[in-house]
Amino acid sequence: MYKLDIKDKKILTQLDINSRQSNNQIGNKVGLSKEVVKYRIDKLIEEGVIIQFHTVINYFKLGIVKFKLYLRLTNVNEEKLNEMGKYFYDNPKTEWVVLTSGRWDLISGFLVKNVNEFDDEVQAILGKFTQHIQEKAVTTTLYLAHESKEFIKEDNKRKIKVVYHTSKDKQEKIDKVDLEILKIIAKNARMPITEIAKKVKVTPRIVQYRLKELENKKIILAYRVLINPKSIGEIFCKAIIYLSNSTKNRLDAFITYASSIQGAIWPQRVMGNWDFELDMELENYDQFQNIILNIKEKFPDIIKGHDFCIVSKEFKLNLFPESYPIFKN
């Protein structure tokens, strides 16, 4: 486990606010030289704390739909689990593939154009692994929020900085240049404009203009940092929540409260076997249990039940279709 000090936390906080900030800009805000900022960022990457510098892209605006497939497995050993993980990893339409303990054993997110495309993938999976699948569930995402992380807790009140996208967002058209830029910066949010221009084979001025337009159209929502919670001694938990008899006001109040919980990173309103998912990075399982108890106490009228999953192994994290791998400096 890597122990973050206050300087690391200040740098990570700035990277989560806007990971395209230069080392000099970050240094000016945290009271360090740009050389020290670079050294510490490189160290956090080397130690496996920073997974990637992530561009939050509103794929709903591009006509992309998000589904998740949950599998309860049977008659599997470690070799079979790794085989299944690799199968999902190699699928260009998967965005997130993890093994978990709890209600489900394997979760995979898919970014597709429509439900028929997703169904083709599910049928292929069932055909290949039918003898190992005991139960399945499917959800489609209606609302997805990206919560700011709390590397520095200055008081007990959470300072929420949220960007979100929904399936109701107005669709926008982009051309091949825009798409190529998005595929490059999805996992390389800190890449300089000059480097992006070389890869796209256009001028830096064009890249700068295109990025600004993508931001204005709310296709690019933010530039963030993704970390590995295990590397700093935390666990990644997913609460699966079943709702009933919820009016719009109570649902909105519930979503607002769930999003304000310390450690919450991806609150999601879904349609499928359940109604809401709350992804959290927490210190331990006891903290997770306390959070669930508090939620149930505050919203007993609309919460029908809950399940949970704790991520044990992550095979893939690719939050934009066909995005390019992380480019090394």
N, C-alpha and C positions, 0 to 999 in steps of 0.2 A: 504494500500500500504506500502511495506517495503522499507525504504530508505537505499540504499547501500552507505557505506562510501568508502573511498579510499582503506582501507585495504581489505574490502570485494571484491572490484573490482580487486585488485591485485591477490587475491586468486582465484577468478573465472577465470581470465585470464590464470593462470597457469593450472587450471583444464581443461580448454578448449584446451590448448596446448597438455596436456597429463594427463588425469585424473588418470592414474595409478601411478603417482608420489606419494611418501610417504609424510606424513605431514612434516617430517624433511626436505625432498628435497624442498618442496614448501616453508617452512619457511626460508630456507637458501637463496632462490631467492627473497623473498618479505620482508626480514628483520624482521621476527617474530619467536617466539619459536614454536616448534611443538605442544605444548599444546594450544597455542592461535589459531593456524591454525585449530586444531581439534574442538575447541570450536566454532569457527566461521563457519566452515562447518556444524557442527551439528545444529547451529542456523539457517543457511540458509535453511537446510532441514526442520526444525521444522516450519519455517515461510512460507513454501511452495514456496520458490524461486527456489531451486533445485528440479527438478522432478526426475531425475535419472542420474547416471553416465553411459554414453552410449558408447558402442563399435560400431564403424562404420564398418559394415560387408558388403563386396561386394557380395551380394546375386546373382548378375548376373553370377559370376564365378561358382556358384553352380547350375546353370540351373533354376533359379527362375526368373519369369517375373513379372514386376510391372504394374498393371492397376489401374486406378482411376475411380470411378463412381460418377457422379455429378447428383443430383436430385433437381428439382424444385417441391415443394410440394403444395398441395391444400387441403382444408378442414381438417386442422390439428390444434389441440390445444396443450397446454403444455404436457398434459398426453400422447397424441399420439406421440409427438416428443420424449419424454423420452422412450416410448415403442419401437419406431424405433431405437433410439440410443442404447438401450439395446440389441436389435436383432443383430445389426451390431457388438456391443461389444462382444457378445457371439460367434460370428463366428470366428473360429480359423484361417481363412485365411485373415482376415482384419488386417491391420497394423496401420491405422490412421482413426479415425472416429470423425467428428466435425459437429456442427451446425454453419451456417454462415449467415450473412446478405449480401445483394448485389445480384449478378446475380443468385446464387444458394443457396439452403437452407440446404442441407446436402451433405457432401463430404466424401467418404470412399475409402481408398486405399486398394488394395488386392495384396498379394504376392502368386502367383500360379505357376504351372509348365508349363501351356500353355493356349492358348486362349479358348480352349474348357472347361477347368476347370473353367475359369472366367465366361464364358457364362452360365454354370450351375448355378453359384451363382446369376448372374443377373436374370435369369429366375425365380429362387426361390423367389427373392426379388419382382419382378414384380407380381408374383402370389399371394404373401402375402399382398402387399400394393398397388395393382394396382389402387384402388379408391382414393389414396392419392398422386399419382405421376402424375404430370402435364407434366413434360418434363424430359428427361434424356440426358446425354452426357457421352462419354467414351474416355479416353486417355490411351495410354501406354507409359511408360517412356523409352526414348532412352539414355538419359544422365542425371546424377544426381550429382550435386556438393554439398559438405558440406563445407560451408564457415566458417572461424573463426569468432567468435563474437568479438565485440569491447567494452569491458567493460571499457577500459581506452583509451580515445581519446587524444593522445599526440599532434597531429597536424591534419591538414585537409586532409593529404594524407593517404589513407587507406593502412594498411599493410596486404596484402592478404596472407592467409595460407589456401590453398584449397586442399581437397582430393576429388576425383571424381571416379565414375564408370559408365560404359556404357554397353549397350546391346551387344556390339561387343567384350567385354572382353573374353579372352580365358577361357573355362571352366576347372575346376580342380576337381579331385575326392578326397573326404575325407571319413574317416571311422567313425564308431559310436562314438569313443572316441573324435575325432575332433568335431563332431556335438554336442555332449553333452557339451563340453567346450564352444562352440559358444552359445548354448542356455542358459548357465549359465551366461556368461559374457556380453551378449547383453545388459542387464539392470543393470549389477553389475560390471562395468569396474574396480572398485577399490578393488574388492575382492582379498584378498591375495592368492598367489599360494597354500599355505598350505590348505586353505579352499576349493578352487576349487578341489584340489586333493582328499579331503575327500568326496566331493559330487560325483566325477566321479569314486572314488574307484581305484585310481592309485597313484603312488608316485609323490611328488612335482617335482622331476627331470623330470619325463615324461611330466607333465603339462608345465613346463618351456620350454622344447624342442618343444612341440606341438605348443605352442603360438608363439615361434620364427619362426617355419616353416609356420604357418598360416600368419604371418606378411611378411615373405619372398615371399610367393606366392601371396601377395596382396589380400588375402581373408580378413584379418583384416587390415583396412586402417588407423584407428586412434582410440584414446580413448578420448572422449569428455564429456562435461557436458551439460545437457539439462535443461533449466530453464523455468519457467512459466512467460511469458511477463506481464501478468495481475498483477502479484504479485509486480512488480516494476513500475507499471503505464504505461506500453506500450501496444500496440495492435499488433495482428498478422494479417497481410494483405497478400492476394494472388492476384497478378496481372496476368490476363489471356490475352495473347497477340496473335493476329492473324497476320501472316506474309505473304508477297507476293513478288514475283520477287526478291528473295534473292539469290545472288551468295554465294559461300562458303566463300569468303573473307569477304563479308558484314555480313554474319551470324556469322562468327567467331568474327568479330569486335563487333557486337551487344552482343554476349554472354560475351565477355571479359568486355565490358562496364557495362552490367547488373550485372555481378559478382562483380564489383568494387564498387557498390553503398553501402554506409554506411547503415547498417541494413539488407542487403541481407543475407539470410542464406541457402536457398535451391534453387538455379537456376536449372531449369529442361527443357531440350529439350524433347518435347513429340510429339507423332503422334496421331491424332484423330480429334476432332472437332476444335481444335486450335493447335498452334505450339510451344508455350513457356509459362512456368509458372515461376513466380518470387515470392518466399515466403520471407516476410520481417517482422522483428520486429521493430516497429517504435514508436515514441512518440505520434503521433496523426494522424488523417485523413488528415489534411492539408499537413503534411510532405509527406504522400503517394501521394497526388494529385500533389505536386511539382515534385516528382520523375517521375511520369508518363508523365507530361508535358515535362520534360527535355529529357526523352527517345524519345518521339515523335518528339521533335525538332531536335535531333541528328540523327535520323534514319527515316525521313519522307518517304524515297524511299522504305522502306521494311515493315513498320508497317501499316497494313490495318485497325486495330482497336483493342480495348481492352475491357475487362470486369474486375470486381473486386469482391472479397469476403473478409469480415472481420470476423474472427472466434469469435463466441460468447460463445461457449461451446465445450470443448473437452471431448469426451467420452473415447477415447482410443489412446494410443501411444505405438506401439509394433513393432519396426522396423526390427525384424527378426522373421520368422515363428516359432511358438510354443516355443518362448523363455520363460524362467522361470520368475516368478515375482521377484520384488525387495526383496532381503533377508535383514532382519533387523539384526543389530548387537546385 
